[in-house]
Amino acid sequence: MHWDTIKKSIGLFCAFIALAASYSPMLFAQCNKELINGWGGEWEPFLMGTSDKPGGLDIDILDAVISASGCSWKNTPLELPWARHLGLIKLGQLDIATAASWTEERAAYAYFTKPYRSEYAALFVRKQDLEKYSPLPLQELFRKFHGIGVEQGNSYGKVMDTLLASIGDQAQKVNSNKQNVRKLLEKRIDGYLGFLPYDAMLIKKMKLAGKIEMLPLSVTRTGDIHIMLSKKANSEAIFQALESGLAKIKSNGRYERIIKKYSDKYGVSHW
């Protein structure tokens, strides 16, 4: 081989490496630690089972992403409310969370992977109030309601969060919508915000389908959902490894198989 040809080959190889490093930093990322996730209890179809034997769509995706990244993971043995989970990620005492919406506040202390699904929220009211409230737009509902139940620490997307901010203390915070169900039936609030399909399924599980209904016109896409990684407890290299893991399962078909599994089981076409 002539020297000019050798130089040209070396140059092309170096250019390829530089291009790959420039456009795909995740390509070379590696992960070598056990990541700790805060177990949030059952939230079907996203979180199911127990902390030591978890399942559900979010758990299956998390497990696939972390396996593809080279890391390992486990849940906390105790169930954590969402607000507490976020607080521990901020302090660096927990590593990861699933089902996380991006906000400026959270982005200051956590990395966010590219989205792995979307999320929808809606208002739930007493069945006897369904006809009265059904025709009204969201803005008017928020003005008319004397109290709206929300879960502590949740972000409901830009539209809902802006409306909640406008009503101040009329947005009443609890740890779980099971508490909001009781408050609604006791007429201590006029409605509460819930995520789909979980909160619609919760009503059926509690055998309250004849007493509580979702307002169809209130269904709002809250935005993209991400895996969240504590900045204080993890390096950017670990974050890039998770990004690489997510990209890998989307390219090799594993992600689609997980989505299909839950779409077939629950009859939900969009996640």
Secondary structure, DSSP 8 states (H G I E B T S, - for coil): --HHHHHHHHHHHHHHHHHHHHH-GGGG----SEEEE-----BTTTBEE-SSSEESHHHHHHHHHHHHHT-EEEE-SS---HHHHHHHHHHTS--EEEEE---HHHHTTEEE-S-SEEEEEEEEEEGGGHHHHTTS-HHHHHHH-S-EEEETT---HHHHHHHHHHHGGGEEEES-HHHHHHHHHTTSSSEEEEEETHHHHHHHHTT-TTTEEE-GGG-EEEEEEEEEEETTTS-HHHHHHHHHHHHHHHHSSHHHHHHHHHHHHH-----
